[in-house]
Amino acid sequence: MPTYPLKKLSEICKILKGKNPELFNDERKNSLPYLSAKFIRGTQTPEYALTSDKKSVIVDKDEIIIICDWSNSGESFIGFSGILSSTMGKMVHSKEIQNLYLKYFLDVIVDELRDKKTGTAIPHLDIKRLLNSNIPLPLLSVQEEIVAKLDSAMVSINEAKIKTEQALAVTRELWESTLEEAFRGGDGWEERKLEDEIDLILGFAFKSKGYTDKERDILLLRGDNIMQWELRWEDAKRWKKEEYNDFQKYQLEENDIVLAMDRPWVKAWLKCARLSKNDLPALLVQRTACLRNKKKLNNSFLYYIVRSREFMNHLLSVQTGSWVPHISGQQILDFSFSLPSLLEQSRIVAHLDAVRAETDRLAALYEQKLADLDELRRSVLQEAFV
């Protein structure tokens, strides 16, 4: 890439922060959508503010807006018209820089901006650091040539991402439909409740003052350690090894199925996992549940029941609490399902294991391709500005 003169962003740009105008749930005359990050991403219904409100900072479609607060600070957008939210800012720049050229430059430095956020409770974009960034600034005609090349490359990359995401979605849907079909029931199946077929263990209220961080001590399984089908032991709390036998009721075993009872689901699915030998020894902490199958219920069949959409929908329908959703032990035990013979359970588990192995393999390939495309995008952008 040719060498171009460098300028501080502060020499050609400034950031105009949004404010807090009065908001309405309905669109009114001379009103525009309130441009919050959630609205821009399509995850929040629109709110509106009047353009005449003194606290309304108006954004045109060709202006760049950037998140200034919270975890995604530094991410920028273009193509939206409305009223700027208080957590956003818009880039106001001189005529010597082309708009999309500036947008692509912000995309290049977004990771660095996120690493340099300020604030702990509410992370903020370090605007001073951003405006202190050096940007290569060729003639406008050259900027337009660079933008045209980047536009072409981004179209190809985005098309590849869309196809890969569609293939990933089909793979996941195949697994979900296979799992749903497995529990439709048949001749000889009995209608049962989980309380008939499992032992449910609820965790103990270990006092935080007794926690340790010594590797020799016993892992404490809390809701924070339970992810979607896996356990996360980073920064795990522990209990004195010498007191392990004092808590026999709460000692976990290999293949135990554990479920978080507070905020029991993440966006993707339930916070539920199955323990392996590598997770032991461990003790069960309050607000987590352990599901241990009885003799008539295959352990893996139980695990797939817990992974099913029917089980998740049941818990969603009975949860309590709005600020911190939670479920009770009895709500878990009340789940009804159809139970075949142990022989049929084994056959179903073998089939599900095979389908899951193949769909997991395909999903991993597609996820790696998406990661490679993201890396290619970063590489193309960096090459244009370095």
N, C-alpha and C positions, 0 to 999 in steps of 0.2 A: 504493500500500500504506500502511495506517495506520502511524503511528510507535509502536513498542513500546519499552519500557525495555530497555537493553542490559546484559548481564552478561558478565564474563570466564568462559570455559569452566572455568577453575580454581576458580571459586566454586561450581560445580555438578557438576563432573566430576573424575575422576582416571583415570589409565591404569595398569592392572595388567599388568605384562609376564609373558609365558610363561617357562618354565624348560626344563631338559633332563632329563625323567624317563627311566627305562629304557624302551626301545621293543621291541616284539615284532612279528614279521611276521604272526602269527595272532591272531585275536580270542580273548580269554580271559574267564573269569568276572570281572565287575566291572571290565572294561576298556572304554575308549572310543577312538574314532579320534583320532589325533594331528593337530591342525588346522594343517597347513602351508599356505602359499599354493598350492603345486602340487596338494595334495590337494583343496583347496577348488575349484580350477578344473577338477578332473577329469583332470589330466595325470600323476598319480602314484598308484600303488596304495596303499591305506591301511596305515599302521602304527598300532600300538595301545600305550596305556599304561594302567597300573592306576590306578583312582581313589584307591586307598590310598597311592600313592607320594607322599611328602612334596613332591616337585618337580612334581606334577601340579596345574596351574591349570585348574579345570573351567569350561567355558563352556556355558550354556544356549542354546536356540534363539532366545530373544528378546533375547539380549545382542549388542551390537555389538563386532566385533573389527576391528582395524586393523593393517595391515602396518607394522612399525616399522623394518625393515632391508631393504637392497637397493633396486634401482632403482624398484620400484613402491611404495615406502613412502608412506604417506598414504592408500592405497586401503582402503576399509572394506567389511565384509560383515555380513550378518545372516541368521539362519535355520539356523545350524550348532550342533550340540551335540557336545562332545568335550573333548579336552585341548589346551590352548593351546600352540602351538609357541614356541620361544625367540625367533623373529623376529617374533612377533605380540604385540599387547596387546589387552586388552578394556577398553571404556569402562564405568566404574562411575559412575553419576550419581544425583543426588538425585531425589526424587519430583516436583519442580516442573517437570521437563522430560519431555515425551513421547518415548518411545524412537525412533519413526520420524521424529519431528521432528528429533531430533539426527542421525539417519542422513542425512537429506536435507541438513542443514546441512554435514555432513562432505563430502558429494558436491559441494557448492558450492565449498568451499575446497581440494579435493584438488589442483588444479593449482598453486595457490599453495604448498601444502605441499611438493610435489615440487620446485618451483623453489628452495626454501629448505632442501634436505637438507644434513646435515652429513656429514663423512667423505669420503675420496677412494677408498681401496681398497674399503671397504664403506659405501655411502651409508646414512645413518640419518635417520629422521624426527626433526625438531626438535620434540621433545615440549614443550619450554618455550614455543616460539613458538605451537604449536597451542593449548596451554592458555591462552595470553595473548590468543587471538582473542575478539572481541566477538560475542555471539550475541543477536539480538532475542528477547525472552522474554515473549510475551503470556501470558494465562491459559491453563490447560490446555485448557479448552473451545475456545479460539480455535486453539491448536496442533492440536487434533484436526480442526478444520474445514480448516485449511491442509493437513494431511496427507491428508485425504480428497480434496481438489481435486488435489493432486499425484499421489496414487495413480491417479486417473482419467486424468490427462494422461499419466502414465508408461505405463499400459496401452496407450493408443492409440499412443504413440510406439514402444513395444516391439513391438506387433503389426506396425506398418509396417516396423520393422527386420527382423523375422523374414521377412516376405514378400520384402523387398529382398535379404536374404542368400540366400534360397532361389533367387531369380531369378539372382543373381550366380553361385551354385554351378552352376546349370543351364548358364549361359553358358560357364563354364570347362570343364565336363564336355563340352559340345559341341565345344570346341576340342580337348580331349584325345582324344576318340573319333575326330574327324576326322584328327588327326595319326597316331593308331594305325592307322587304316584305310589311310592313304596308304602304309604300309610293309609291307603284307601280302604283297606280291609278285604275280607274274603270269607269263604266258607270256613267255619270253625274258629273264627276270630271272636274274642270275647271283649265286651266293653268294660274297661277298667278305669280306675283313677290311680294317679301316681301314689297316693297314700296306701294303696293296696300292695304296691310292688317295689317300693323303695324304703330305705331308712333315710330320714332327713335329719341332718345334723346342722344346727345353727351355731355360729361361732361364739367365742367367749370374749368378754370385755377385758382384755389385757390392759393394764394401766400403762400409759405412755412413759411414766417415770421409770418403768422397768425395762424399757427397750435398750438393746445394745447394738453395736455395729461390728462386733467381733465375728470373724469368719467361722470360728469354731462353734458358735451358738446356733440356735434353732431358728429357721426361717418362720416368720409370721405371715400367713396369707391374708391380706386385706383386699378390699374391693379395688384399691389402686393397682394391685398386682395382676388383676384379671383383665385381659384384653379379649379381642374377638378370636376365640379358639386357641389362644395361647396365653402363657403366663410371662409377665415381665418382672424380673427380679432386680433391676437396677434400683439402687438406693433402698433396698428392702430393709424392713425392721426385723430385729431378731430378739429372741428370749434366751435367758440363761440355760445352757445345756444341762446343768445340774438339776433343774426343775422340770425337765421334759416329762418325766414319768408322773408328775403331779397332775398332768392334764391329759390322761389317757383318752378321755371322751373326745378330745379335740385333735387327736393325732391323725393326720391324713395318711392315706394309703395310695399305692399305685393304682391308677385307673379311676380314682375318685373323680367325680364330675362336680365342679365348683361353679357357683353363680354369684355375681355381685347383686346385692339386694337394694342398695342405694344407687340411683342413676344406673339401672341395670342394663342399659343399652347405649351404644354409641351410634353414630349416624349409619354405620354399615349394618350392625346386627347386635345381638345380645352380647353382654360381657360374660362369657362362659368359656371354660376350658376343662381339659382332662389332664390329670397329673401323671407324670412319668417318674421313673426311678430317680432321674436327675433332679427332680423337684423336692426330694425328700432328704431328711426328715423335715416336716413342717407342721405348724399348728394353725388351726382355723380361728380367725378373729371375728368378732361381732359384725353383723350386717353383711356377712357372707354365708352362703349355704353350701353344704356338701350333699350331693345326691348319690347314694350308694345302693346299687341294685340288689334285690333279693333273688332267690334261686330260680324263679320262673321268668326272670327278665334278663336277657343278654345285655352285658355291659355296653357293648357297642351299639346295640339296638336302642338302649336308653340314651346314649350320646347323640344318636341321630334324631331321636324324638326331641331332645332339647334344642337341636339345631334346626328343627322344622319351623316353617312359617306359622303353623297352627299353634305351636307352643308360644312363640313370640306374640302372636295376636292375642292369645289368652291373657298373657301377662300385661300387655298394653291395655286390655279392656278392664283389668281389675286394679291397676296401679293407683296409688293414692299420693297426694302431695303434688303441688304445682311447681314450687321453687326447686325442691329436691325430690323428684319422683322416687318412690320406693315400693317394694313388694314385701309381702309377709310369707312366712313359712307355710301357712295354711293355704294361701293363694297358689303356691307351687303345688302342694299336695292335691288341690282340687282339680287339677288338669285331667280331663278325660281323654282316653285314646283307645284304639283297638289293638288287642294283643293276640298274636298268633302263637302257635306252639314254638318251643325252643328250636326245633329243627327248622321250621319256616323262618324264624328270626335269624338263624345262622345263614340261611340261603339269602335272605334280604340283605343282611350285613355284607356278605361277600360281594353281592352285586353293587351295592352302594360304594363299597371300598374301591372296586374297580373303576366305576364311573368317576368317583372323586379323584382318584389318582390321575386319570386321563385329563379331566377338566382342570385340575390343579396344574398339571404339566403345561397345558395349553395357555392357561391364564398367566403362568410365569413367563412364558415366551412373549405373550402380548404385552405384559407389563414391562418386560425388558426392552421390547421394541419402542414403547412409549418413552421410556427413560432415555434410550438412544436418540430418539427424535428430539427430545428436549435438549440433550447435550449438543446435537447437531445445530439446533437453533441458536444456542448460546455461542457455539463456535463461529457460526456464520456472522452473528452480530459483533462479536469481539474482533473478528478479522476486519470488519468494516471500520472500526474505530481505534484499533491499536496500531 
